[in-house]
Amino acid sequence: MSKKRIAVLISGSGSNLQALIDACADADFPARIVLVISNKADIYGLKRAELAGIPTTIIKNTDFSSREDFDAALHSALIENDVEHVCLAGFMRLLTKGFVEKWENRMLNIHPSLLPLFKGVHTHEQALKAGVKIHGCSVHYVVPEMDAGKLIIQAAVPVLPQDTPETLGKRVLEAEHIIYPLALKKMILGDGYSIEPTGNLMIVS
């Protein structure tokens, strides 16, 4: 089976990167990670890639005078490595419209809320403040508008009375690790691929 060439963009510890690495290790999974790009040095996500034998590139946004120049460098690195699809995994940069349009329908992001609820940052704090009983995470196609792309998959977790942002966030992160590989597989295989329920997790796709 010919596997699609994937790049993962990170800014931190890379726990979702690890979930994708583990999924891609399966011979039947339709993708392989050929490049990990970080906009920060000295983060554990780069170590995860190194341990998995995946090439890494550091492209610091602080080295560029504009978002457009930074995104141009990202795009060049992706093209040079024959990347076909991109996964954002804790990549803490807003991408320009021009970059996003170049990767239309080929770039995914995972967001820690049940979109369209709680876009942006501090989603667990937002959920607790709103008093919702169900929270979760979403994987969506990236579009120029923040957290607004077509949804591929969502997973819901309960909000417990004693929850703090940290405890709720941990529960959501565990769900993220399950659904991101499923979403990547669906992006590659198309709408004909049906995501099956996984364990006790409430999944909508």
N, C-alpha and C positions, 0 to 999 in steps of 0.2 A: 504494500500500500504506500502510495506517495503521500507524505505528510506535509501539510502546509507549514511554511516558515513564519514563525511568530517572534515578535519582539515584545518585551515587557518593559514598561517605563515605571520607575520607582523613585521614591524620595526618602524611604525609611527602612524599617526592619524587614520588610518583604515577606510577611506571613502569607499574603495572598499569592505572591510569587512562588513561595514554597508549595502551595496547593496546586498551582499550575505545573510546577516542575514534577511533582509526584504524579499528576495525571498523565503528563506527557511521557513518563517512563513506561507506561503501558503500551505494549506493542500494537494494540488495537486502537489507540487514541489517534485521531486524525491530524495531530499537530505536533511540532517540536519547536522548542525555544532555541533560536539561533543567536539571539542578542538580548542583553539586558542593559538598558541605559538608565543612568541616574543623573540627576542634576545636583547631587551632593556627593562629596567624598566621605570616606570613613563611616559608612552606614552598614548595618549588618546584612541588608539585602544583597549587597555586592559579594559578601562572604558566602551567602547561600548559592549565588550563581557560580562562584569559583569552586565550591565544593561539588557542584553538579557538572563541572566542566563546561560551563556556558561562557562564551566571550562576553566581556563587559566593556562599556564605554562610559566615561564621565564627561558630561557636557554641562558645565555650570552656567546657570542663567545669569549669574553675577559677572560673567566674563563678556557679556554682550550689552550693547547700549540700548537695544530695543527688543521687545517681544518677537517682532518679525525676524530679526537676525538670529535669535535663539532658536526659534521654530525652524528656520531655514537650515540650521546646523543639525537639528534633530532629523529633519526630512532627508538630508544628505546621508546621514549615517544609516538610516533605514534603507534607502535605495542602494547604497554601496554594499549592504549585506543581503540584498535580494529578499527583503522582508515582504511578506504578503498580507499579514494581519498584525494589528497592534492591540495590546492589552495594557490599560492604565491600571496600576496596582498601587494605590497610595501615592500617586504622582501629584505632588502639590503645586501644580502650575496650571493656570488657565491658558488654554491653547488658542491661537489666533484663528479667525475664520478661514483664512487662506490655507493654513495647515490642515484644519479639520476637513475642509472640502476635498483636499487631496486624498484623504483616507476615508471618505464617505462610505458607510456600510462595511468598513473593514476595521473599525476601531471600537473597542469596548471599554466601558468604565464600570467599576463597581462602587455603589454608593450605600452608606449605612443608614438607610431609611426606606420606608415603603413609598417610593415616589408615586405621585407628585408631592407628597407630604415632606416637609423638612428638608428643603434643598440647602445646599451650602454646607457650612461647618457646624460643629457642636450639635449634631443631630440628636444625640442621646439626651442632652440637656433640654433640647427643644421638645422631645417626646415626653419627658417627665413633666415639664412645665405645662404642656397641653393636657396632661392627664389621660393620655390614650391607654387603652388596655392591650393593644397589639402594636408591636414595632417590628422592625426587620431590616431587610436589605434588598437591593435591586441591582441587576445588571442591565445596562442599556447601551445602545449605540450612541456614540459621541456626535453631537451636533454643535454648531456654534453657540447656541444658548445653553447656559449651565444647567446640567442635570435635567435636560428636556428631551433627550433622544428616545426613540422607540424602545419600549421595554422588551427584554427577552425572557427574563425570569425574575421572580421575587420569592423570598422566603420570609415567613412571619414567625416571630417568637413572642411569647407572652411577656407583658410588663408586670412584674411582681410588686406587691405593696412596699416591700423593703428595698426596692432597687435604688441604687445610686447610678450616676452616669457610667461609673467604672464597671459595676456588675452587669448592667444592661448591655454595655458595649462589648463585654466579653462574650455574652450569649449571642449577640448579633455577629461578632467576628467568627465564631464557630460556624454559623450558618453561611457566612460569606465563603469560607473555605470549601464548603460543599457545592454551592451553586455556581461559583465562577468557572470551574472546569466544565460544568454542564452547559453553561452559556457559550463558552468558546466552542465546544463541540457542535452546538446548534448553529452558531454563526457559520461554521465551516460546512456542515452537512445540509444546511438550509431548512426551510419550514417543514420539509418532509420528515425531519427527525423529531420524534416526540420524546419529551423529557418525562421520565417515569418518577413517581413519588419516591422519596428517599427517607427511609426510617420513619421517625416521628415528626419530621420537619414538614411544616405546611408550605407547599410550593405551588406557585401559580406561574404558568408559562403560556 
